[in-house]
Amino acid sequence: MKDYLHQYKFLQDVALAKVFRQELYARFKNEKAIIIPIPMHPLKQMERTFSHMEELLKAANIPFIQLLEKTTTETQSSKNRVERVQTAPLFRLMVGAHVEHKQYLLFDDIKTTGTTLRHASEILLHAGARNVQSFTLING
């Protein structure tokens, strides 16, 4: 998985988005929650040329919306556990975004300490989400 993520994300091999499409489709085809992929900072997305989380969902033909935007270009993988836990808020609501009193499901590639998912969940819950769950490809 480490090699796959490196090739996919950092070597910009977007064709690899199709690798998990059958598994993701099977997992999400009947999902009632609104799916939100964890976003990249706009500068990082320009560097990589695509949003790796969105491309995975597109390849699996899974509907999603984006309500969040990343506030920092720092990656959680560059921090140790203590730094991750103590980090400032990583996200904010997008301008004009409306969070309904519904269930949401955050979708990310890897969960190590849970900081990214916790920060995203807090933003959505504070904005009015009824419930926020998460799904990751890898639990590190």
C-alpha positions in Angstrom: 0.0 0.0 0.0 2.9 2.3 0.8 4.2 1.9 -2.8 0.8 2.2 -4.3 0.1 5.5 -2.5 3.5 6.9 -3.3 3.0 6.0 -7.0 -0.5 7.4 -7.0 -0.2 10.6 -5.0 3.4 11.7 -5.5 4.3 10.3 -8.9 0.9 11.5 -10.2 -0.2 8.2 -11.6 -3.9 9.0 -11.7 -4.6 5.8 -13.6 -4.1 4.0 -10.3 -7.4 5.5 -9.1 -9.1 2.5 -10.8 -7.3 0.0 -8.6 -9.9 0.1 -5.8 -13.0 1.0 -7.9 -14.8 -2.3 -7.4 -14.2 -2.4 -3.7 -15.1 1.2 -3.2 -18.2 0.8 -5.3 -19.3 -2.2 -3.3 -18.7 -0.4 0.0 -20.4 2.9 -1.0 -23.1 2.0 -3.5 -25.8 1.9 -0.8 -24.3 4.5 1.5 -27.0 6.8 3.0 -24.5 9.4 4.4 -23.2 12.3 2.3 -19.7 11.4 1.3 -17.0 14.1 1.7 -13.4 13.3 0.5 -10.8 14.9 2.7 -9.5 17.8 0.6 -6.0 18.9 -0.3 -4.8 22.4 0.1 -5.3 24.2 -3.3 -1.5 24.7 -3.7 -0.9 21.0 -3.1 -3.6 20.1 -5.6 -2.0 22.3 -8.2 1.3 20.6 -7.6 -0.2 17.1 -7.9 -2.6 18.1 -10.7 -5.5 16.1 -9.2 -7.3 15.4 -5.9 -6.3 11.9 -5.1 -9.3 11.3 -2.8 -11.8 12.7 -5.3 -10.3 10.7 -8.2 -10.8 7.4 -6.2 -14.5 8.2 -5.8 -14.9 9.3 -9.4 -13.3 6.1 -10.6 -15.8 4.1 -8.6 -18.7 6.2 -9.8 -19.5 7.3 -6.2 -21.3 10.6 -5.7 -19.7 13.1 -3.3 -19.7 16.7 -2.3 -17.0 19.0 -1.1 -17.8 21.3 1.9 -14.3 21.6 3.4 -11.1 23.3 2.4 -7.7 22.7 3.9 -6.1 25.7 5.6 -2.5 24.6 5.6 -0.1 23.1 3.1 1.6 21.1 5.9 1.1 17.3 5.7 0.3 15.3 8.8 2.8 12.7 7.6 5.6 15.2 8.2 4.8 15.4 11.9 5.3 13.1 14.8 2.4 11.9 17.0 2.6 14.8 19.5 2.8 17.4 16.8 -0.2 15.9 15.0 -2.4 15.9 18.2 -1.4 19.5 19.0 -1.9 20.9 15.5 -4.0 23.9 14.7 -7.3 23.4 12.9 -6.7 21.9 9.5 -9.9 22.8 7.8 -12.7 25.4 7.4 -16.0 25.3 5.6 -15.9 26.4 2.0 -17.3 29.8 1.3 -21.0 29.4 0.7 -21.1 25.8 2.0 -24.2 24.7 3.7 -24.1 21.8 6.2 -27.4 20.1 6.6 -28.6 18.2 9.7 -27.7 14.9 8.0 -25.2 12.1 8.2 -21.8 12.6 6.6 -19.0 10.2 5.8 -15.4 11.5 5.5 -13.2 9.6 3.1 -9.4 9.6 3.4 -6.5 7.5 2.3 -4.8 6.8 5.7 -5.6 7.1 9.4 -2.6 7.3 11.7 -3.6 9.3 14.8 -7.0 10.4 13.5 -6.2 14.1 13.7 -7.2 14.9 10.2 -10.5 13.1 10.5 -11.2 14.6 14.0 -10.5 18.1 12.7 -12.8 17.6 9.7 -15.5 16.1 11.9 -15.4 18.9 14.3 -16.0 21.5 11.6 -18.9 19.6 10.2 -20.5 18.9 13.6 -20.1 22.5 14.6 -21.7 23.6 11.3 -24.8 21.4 12.0 -24.1 17.9 10.8 -26.2 15.3 12.7 -23.4 12.7 12.6 -20.0 12.3 11.0 -18.3 8.9 10.4 -15.2 8.1 8.4 -13.7 5.5 6.1 -10.1 5.2 5.2 -8.2 2.9 2.8 -5.5 2.2 5.5 -5.5 2.3 9.2 -1.9 3.0 10.1 
